[in-house]
């Protein structure tokens, strides 16, 4: 039986509380007594058939978090703001969020919200430049620099825009044109101005988080600056990166160098020499070390140099890789890669164009897109197109116009369709895909546990033993 949105919400609420109590080895009565709350109230919150108020849920969560080592994030479910699998925001709705900010007494930027979701760390905005310049100097006094921000930013340029970027104390100015893209690292100072007074001169500032915001950020904050900083390993060279990771996992097991060398059938001199030139270790040697340290070989791979020489990656439209999907024989989309970053594994920006071709028939749906990433989209093309998707067996369709934006959950099958199978038009959408909190480690763990365990993890409301 298909459950409605409210029923799923009740299950998620009961699941979080039950899992927390099961982990603490408390039944409802014990938890109620120890936390000083009503056993009836606890029972109602654990019953997925009962409606309860947000106030009652918060009161119980506060009581449990005071009594046990739990956070409110462990007990209060995130509201699903895309229950159909997709969430859209029209251009009109974006316009209603318009606000302007001044810098140094001059109106500098105009911001408009676009589609966001609680499910993933997207904070995408349309940003219009209100200051025009007539040169490409990074030291132009009309440029007002920000202080940098933590989120990564994929920038898609609309019109003629100057992109100013500062890295290691040096300032740069990049002359960007329509369709160019860039991705900058967190906390690098930057700014934007327009090079002309006519037409649309704007950027899609697609800011997004990796896996540090949220619970990891809370954990680092709790540890404090000194201890949190110790998680930053030496990544100055590939050799140093591998060696520092081996030391990190060796210390986790309290293994001495002598013990590690013995388990690897090496002398201490051979081991220290290998770590000095760690990048030359063979795959077989790294696997042996990983087995001894009880980690995967990928955990010992050198951290990628994601900052580059200047802390930003520029993707010119003319140089970007372009291909047809699902293939050259019967192309439905032309795909252009914008930017990605290895700092957030799997994150990538794309520009997708719906070609002048009719939609496939119901028996030949090769134009459907499906992937395991959270997806944001913004319509940059001038002509209408429809977003069609299938979620929980239900097919839905939404008209998209220029300036509309949307969010799509992972693994939701979707496609773009020309209205009434029209064969011509400018139908382009900018896409940003990110893994959210489910990166390679979580993917490996889920694969190890299996689908049944994962489904039980998010829906089980039963006590850990039968009374």
C-alpha positions in Angstrom: 0.0 0.0 0.0 1.4 3.4 -1.0 1.8 5.7 2.0 1.0 9.4 1.9 3.4 12.2 2.9 1.9 12.5 6.4 2.2 8.8 7.1 5.8 8.7 5.9 6.6 11.7 8.2 5.1 9.8 11.2 7.2 6.8 10.4 10.4 8.9 10.2 9.6 10.5 13.5 8.9 7.2 15.3 12.0 5.7 13.6 14.4 8.3 14.9 13.2 8.1 18.5 13.1 4.3 18.5 16.5 3.9 17.0 17.9 6.3 19.6 16.3 4.4 22.5 17.3 1.1 21.0 20.9 2.2 20.8 20.8 3.4 24.4 19.1 0.1 25.4 16.0 1.8 26.9 12.4 0.9 26.4 9.8 3.6 26.4 8.9 3.3 30.1 12.6 3.4 31.2 13.3 6.4 29.0 10.2 8.3 30.3 11.1 7.6 33.9 14.8 8.6 33.5 14.0 11.7 31.4 11.2 12.8 33.6 8.5 12.8 31.0 5.1 11.1 30.5 5.3 7.5 29.4 2.1 8.1 27.5 3.7 10.9 25.6 6.7 8.8 24.7 4.4 6.0 23.5 2.4 8.3 21.3 5.6 9.6 19.6 6.8 6.1 19.1 3.5 5.1 17.5 3.7 5.8 13.7 -0.1 5.9 13.5 -0.5 8.8 15.9 -0.4 12.5 15.0 1.5 14.6 17.5 2.3 18.3 17.6 5.7 19.7 16.8 5.7 21.2 20.4 5.3 17.7 21.9 8.1 16.3 19.7 10.4 19.2 20.6 9.6 18.8 24.3 10.5 15.1 24.3 13.6 15.7 22.2 14.8 18.3 24.6 14.2 16.0 27.6 16.0 13.1 26.0 18.9 15.2 24.8 19.3 16.6 28.4 19.3 13.1 29.9 21.3 11.2 27.3 24.2 11.9 24.9 21.8 12.8 22.1 21.5 15.9 20.0 18.2 17.4 18.7 19.4 16.4 15.2 19.3 12.8 16.3 15.6 13.0 17.3 13.8 15.5 15.0 13.4 14.5 11.4 14.2 16.9 8.6 11.0 17.9 6.9 10.7 16.5 3.4 10.1 19.6 1.2 10.2 17.5 -2.0 7.7 14.7 -1.3 7.0 14.1 -5.0 10.7 13.8 -5.7 11.0 17.3 -7.3 10.7 20.8 -5.9 10.3 23.8 -8.3 10.6 27.5 -8.0 9.2 29.8 -10.7 10.9 33.0 -11.9 8.1 35.0 -10.4 8.7 33.4 -7.0 12.4 34.1 -7.4 11.7 37.7 -8.2 9.7 38.1 -4.9 12.9 37.3 -3.0 14.8 40.2 -4.7 17.0 42.2 -2.3 19.8 44.7 -2.9 23.0 45.2 -0.9 25.3 48.2 -0.9 29.0 48.1 -0.4 30.9 51.3 0.5 27.7 53.3 0.1 27.0 52.1 -3.5 24.4 49.5 -4.6 26.6 46.6 -5.6 24.6 43.4 -6.0 21.0 42.3 -6.5 20.2 38.8 -5.2 17.4 36.4 -6.1 16.7 33.1 -4.5 16.3 30.0 -6.6 15.2 26.5 -5.7 16.6 25.1 -2.5 15.9 22.1 -0.3 16.4 20.8 3.2 17.6 17.5 1.8 21.0 18.8 0.4 23.3 21.7 1.0 22.4 23.9 -2.1 22.3 27.6 -1.6 21.9 28.8 -5.2 21.2 32.3 -6.2 20.9 34.5 -9.3 23.1 37.5 -8.7 23.0 40.7 -10.8 26.0 43.1 -10.8 25.0 46.7 -10.3 28.5 48.2 -10.8 30.1 48.5 -14.3 33.8 48.8 -15.1 35.7 49.6 -18.2 38.9 47.7 -17.5 40.1 44.3 -16.3 42.3 45.4 -13.4 42.1 43.4 -10.2 42.9 46.6 -8.4 40.1 48.7 -9.8 38.8 50.9 -6.9 35.2 50.2 -7.9 35.6 46.6 -7.0 34.4 45.7 -3.5 35.8 42.4 -2.2 33.9 40.0 0.1 35.6 38.1 3.0 35.1 34.7 1.3 32.6 32.1 2.5 32.8 28.4 3.5 30.7 26.9 0.7 32.1 25.9 -2.6 30.7 27.9 -5.5 30.1 26.8 -9.1 29.6 30.1 -11.0 27.8 30.2 -14.4 28.3 33.4 -16.2 25.5 35.2 -18.1 26.6 38.1 -20.2 29.9 40.0 -19.9 31.2 39.7 -16.3 34.5 40.3 -14.6 35.4 37.7 -12.0 37.8 38.8 -9.3 39.6 36.2 -7.2 42.2 36.4 -4.4 44.5 33.5 -3.5 47.5 33.6 -1.2 47.5 37.4 -1.1 47.5 37.8 -4.9 44.5 39.2 -6.8 43.3 38.1 -10.2 40.7 39.4 -12.7 39.2 37.0 -15.2 37.2 38.3 -18.2 34.3 35.9 -18.3 31.7 35.6 -21.1 28.3 34.1 -21.5 28.4 30.4 -20.8 31.8 30.3 -19.1 32.0 28.7 -15.7 34.3 28.6 -12.7 34.6 26.8 -9.4 36.2 28.5 -6.4 37.5 27.1 -3.1 36.0 28.1 0.3 37.1 31.3 2.0 38.8 32.7 -1.1 37.9 36.4 -1.4 36.1 37.3 -4.6 33.9 39.8 -6.4 32.0 40.4 -9.6 31.3 43.4 -11.8 29.7 44.0 -15.2 31.6 45.1 -18.3 28.5 46.6 -20.0 25.4 48.5 -19.2 22.9 46.8 -21.5 21.5 43.2 -21.5 21.6 40.7 -18.8 24.9 40.7 -16.8 24.5 38.2 -14.0 25.9 35.0 -12.6 24.3 31.8 -11.2 26.1 31.6 -7.9 25.6 27.9 -7.2 27.0 27.6 -3.7 27.0 24.2 -2.2 28.5 22.3 0.7 30.5 19.1 0.8 30.4 16.7 3.8 31.8 19.0 6.5 28.7 21.2 7.1 26.1 19.9 9.4 27.0 17.1 11.8 30.7 17.1 11.0 30.8 20.8 11.6 29.1 20.4 14.9 31.6 17.7 15.9 34.6 19.8 15.0 33.0 22.8 16.8 32.6 20.7 19.9 36.2 19.5 19.8 37.5 23.1 19.6 40.0 24.8 17.3 43.2 23.0 18.5 41.8 19.4 18.3 39.8 20.1 15.1 42.9 21.4 13.4 44.6 18.0 14.0 42.3 16.4 11.4 44.1 18.4 8.7 46.8 16.0 7.5 49.9 16.9 5.6 48.8 17.1 1.9 51.8 19.2 0.7 53.0 16.4 -1.6 51.7 13.0 -2.6 54.4 11.3 -0.5 53.5 13.4 2.5 49.8 12.8 2.0 50.2 9.0 1.9 52.6 8.9 4.8 50.4 11.1 7.0 47.4 8.9 6.3 49.3 5.8 7.2 50.5 7.5 10.5 46.9 8.6 11.2 45.5 5.1 10.9 48.5 3.5 12.6 48.0 5.7 15.7 44.3 4.9 15.7 45.4 1.3 16.4 48.2 2.3 18.7 50.6 0.4 16.5 54.3 1.2 16.8 56.5 1.5 13.8 58.2 -1.7 14.9 54.9 -3.6 15.1 53.7 -2.2 11.7 57.0 -3.1 10.0 56.8 -6.6 11.5 53.2 -7.2 10.2 54.4 -6.0 6.8 57.4 -8.3 6.9 59.7 -5.3 6.5 62.5 -3.9 8.5 62.0 -0.5 10.2 64.5 1.0 7.7 62.6 -0.4 4.8 59.3 0.9 6.1 60.6 4.4 6.9 62.3 4.5 3.5 59.1 3.5 1.7 57.1 6.2 3.6 59.7 8.8 2.5 58.9 7.9 -1.1 55.4 6.8 -0.5 54.0 7.8 -3.9 56.1 5.0 -5.4 54.4 2.2 -3.3 52.8 -0.3 -5.6 49.0 -1.0 -5.5 49.9 -4.4 -3.9 52.0 -2.8 -1.2 49.3 -0.2 -0.4 46.7 -2.9 -0.2 48.9 -4.9 2.2 49.3 -1.8 4.4 45.6 -1.0 4.2 44.8 -4.6 5.2 47.0 -4.4 8.3 45.5 -1.0 9.2 41.9 -2.3 8.6 41.1 0.4 6.0 40.4 0.3 2.3 43.3 1.0 -0.1 41.5 4.2 -1.3 41.8 5.6 2.3 45.5 5.7 1.8 45.5 7.4 -1.6 47.0 10.9 -1.7 44.6 13.8 -1.1 43.9 15.5 -4.5 45.4 18.9 -5.1 42.0 20.6 -5.4 43.2 24.2 -4.9 45.5 24.3 -7.9 47.9 27.1 -8.4 45.5 30.0 -7.9 42.6 28.4 -5.9 40.0 28.5 -8.7 39.3 26.5 -11.8 38.1 28.3 -15.0 36.1 26.5 -17.7 35.7 28.5 -20.9 32.7 27.6 -23.0 34.9 27.1 -26.1 37.1 24.6 -24.3 34.5 22.6 -22.4 33.9 18.9 -23.3 30.7 18.3 -25.2 28.9 15.1 -26.0 25.5 13.7 -27.0 23.2 11.7 -24.8 22.1 8.9 -25.0 24.5 8.7 -28.0 25.4 10.1 -31.3 23.0 7.9 -33.3 19.8 9.3 -31.8 20.8 12.3 -29.6 18.2 13.8 -27.3 20.5 16.1 -25.3 23.7 17.9 -25.9 25.7 17.9 -22.7 28.5 20.3 -21.9 30.7 19.8 -18.8 31.2 23.0 -16.8 33.2 22.3 -13.7 33.7 19.7 -11.0 35.9 19.5 -7.9 37.6 16.5 -6.4 37.2 18.2 -3.0 33.6 17.1 -3.1 33.7 13.7 -4.6 31.4 13.4 -7.6 30.2 17.0 -7.6 29.8 18.3 -11.2 28.2 21.1 -13.1 26.6 20.6 -16.6 24.8 22.5 -19.2 22.2 20.4 -20.9 20.5 21.3 -24.1 17.3 19.6 -25.3 17.9 19.1 -29.0 15.4 19.6 -31.9 14.0 16.1 -31.6 10.7 14.7 -30.5 10.4 12.9 -27.2 10.9 9.2 -27.3 7.8 7.0 -27.1 6.7 5.3 -23.9 8.3 2.0 -25.1 11.7 3.7 -25.8 12.5 5.9 -22.9 16.3 6.3 -23.4 16.0 10.0 -22.8 15.3 9.5 -19.1 18.1 10.6 -16.7 18.8 8.8 -13.5 21.7 9.1 -11.1 22.6 8.9 -7.4 23.2 12.6 -6.8 21.1 15.5 -5.5 20.4 17.8 -8.5 19.8 21.5 -8.9 18.6 22.9 -12.2 18.1 26.5 -13.6 16.6 27.2 -17.0 18.9 29.5 -18.9 17.3 28.9 -22.4 14.7 31.3 -23.7 12.1 28.7 -24.6 9.7 26.6 -22.6 10.3 23.0 -21.8 8.6 20.4 -19.6 10.3 18.5 -16.7 8.7 15.0 -16.5 9.6 12.6 -13.7 8.5 9.3 -12.1 8.5 8.9 -8.3 7.0 6.0 -6.4 5.3 4.8 -9.6 3.6 8.2 -10.3 4.5 10.2 -13.4 4.4 13.9 -13.1 5.0 16.8 -15.4 5.9 20.5 -14.8 6.2 23.4 -17.3 9.5 25.2 -17.0 10.2 28.7 -18.3 13.3 30.9 -18.5 14.4 31.7 -15.0 12.6 28.8 -13.3 14.6 26.5 -11.1 14.2 23.1 -9.5 15.6 20.4 -7.2 15.5 16.7 -7.9 16.1 13.9 -5.4 18.7 11.2 -6.2 17.6 8.2 -8.4 14.4 10.0 -9.5 13.9 9.2 -13.2 13.4 12.4 -15.1 13.6 13.9 -18.5 13.1 17.2 -20.4 10.5 17.3 -23.1 9.6 20.0 -25.6 6.0 21.2 -25.2 3.7 19.6 -27.8 6.9 17.9 -29.3 8.0 21.2 -30.7 11.1 20.7 -32.8 12.9 24.1 -32.4 13.9 26.4 -29.7 16.5 27.4 -27.1 16.0 24.8 -24.3 19.0 24.9 -22.0 19.3 24.1 -18.4 22.3 24.4 -16.0 22.6 21.5 -13.7 24.6 21.1 -10.5 24.9 17.6 -9.0 26.3 16.9 -5.6 26.5 13.8 -3.4 25.2 15.4 -0.2 26.4 13.5 2.9 26.5 10.2 1.1 30.1 10.0 -0.1 32.4 7.1 -0.9 32.7 5.9 2.7 28.9 5.9 3.2 28.4 4.2 -0.2 30.8 1.5 0.8 29.1 1.0 4.2 25.7 0.9 2.6 26.9 -1.6 0.0 28.4 -3.8 2.7 25.2 -3.8 4.8 22.8 -4.4 2.0 19.5 -2.9 0.9 17.4 -4.6 3.6 19.6 -3.1 6.4 19.4 0.4 4.9 15.7 0.2 4.5 15.3 -1.0 8.0 17.6 1.7 9.3 15.3 4.5 8.0 11.9 2.8 8.7 12.2 0.4 11.7 10.0 1.5 14.6 10.2 -1.8 16.6 11.9 -2.3 20.0 15.3 -4.1 19.9 13.7 -7.1 21.8 10.3 -8.5 22.0 8.7 -8.0 25.4 
